[in-house]
């Protein structure tokens, strides 16, 4: 089966994104006092969600890169989940909760990436068999 270059690139990016998500969240959750202090006004439910979703990013990235059909619904579940947590985060902010601006930026990036990835995967034409 012929795999699309853009899907391979998207998958690799998702794997890297997931790895960075685990590392950055892990430094705060499991790290030393300096990492916790540098994180500032952490919103715990956002931090835990992002940290725990990192391995799912990696799984989705592998599925996307290898052209697995289940990559589409997994990307959609990630998109919906992240947008939901983003909405809860926005509610937290509007309720006067403390937060870091970089968390807002990260949630824009995460939700944007997975919404665009899911839409692109669902809109893509199925791969053709080589020689068909």
Order of alpha helices (4+ residues) and beta strands (2+ residues): alpha-alpha-alpha-alpha-alpha
